[in-house]
Amino acid sequence: MNLVITGANRGIGLELTRQSLTRGDTVHAGVREPAQARELTALVGTSGARLHVRALDVARDESVHAFAAALTGPVDLLINNAGRRTRTDDLEDLSLEDALQMLQVNALGALRVTRALLPRLREARGAKIASLSSGLGSLSDNTSGGGYGYRMSKAALNMATRSLAADLRGEGLIAVAISPGWVQTDMGGASAPTQVSESAAGLLAVLDRLTLGDSGGFFDFRGQRIDW
Ligand code: NDP
């Protein structure tokens, strides 16, 4: 299977890449700074020609177009993993500039990459587009407030997922929003209950099982549905 994973240099994206390579997939790993992505590029040694590390800033049109132009052949699975979350994001302390950046990366970034890769996704049979969302993007779950920029960006990502599912269903493409759980990464922090290896394994297993009937859904890394 041919995968594209964005934000693959650390955290969940790095682990998704590692596990996908271990099971024999080919991965096109998009990272902002390839020269700095030492843990990722170290995997080239063990996976040979199946790992391609390429520059990709999902917030920049030119970068996304260059990334897409370098790809040939079908892409079976696109994982929009790249994400950003600022620490100060509550009513009194949030910066609207930071909120705009989160929207730019978390919502528009996923849409930008998906749109640029459509020709590659259409070349595969029943390609899947999985966007890493969060329970914090659920409208119905928000009774605790706060987290304005991040919550709004993931809610916008969820809405993009619904439109992608509707627009692409007729062509057999599947689009879902999927939450990795609360995971021990730079973003999730050290007290998160889920190890990155468990989250990534769960995500890949759920994505493997998806059918067209699941398109437009919001799932967690165990395959349970999340309310919008
Ligand atoms: P990390 O903060 O550990 O890693 C984020 C990754 O996204 C990094 O590789 C980072 O690259 C990349 N990234 C950020 N901005 C851009 C950009 N403009 N272009 C390309 N790549 C970019 O986060 P996690 O691994 O924890 O999270 C992965 C995804 O899962 C995110 O979408 C996040 O919102 C989501 N998620 C995570 C949860 C958790 O508990 N960890 C919970 C719910 C959702 P760089 O190193 O260059 O900054």
Residues whose N, C-alpha, C, O or C-beta is under 5 A from the ligand:
A	BS01	NDP	G7 A8 N9 R10 G11 I12 G13 R32 L56 D57 V58 A59 N81 A82 G83 R84 V105 L132 S133 S134 P180 G181 W182 V183 T185 D186 M187 G188
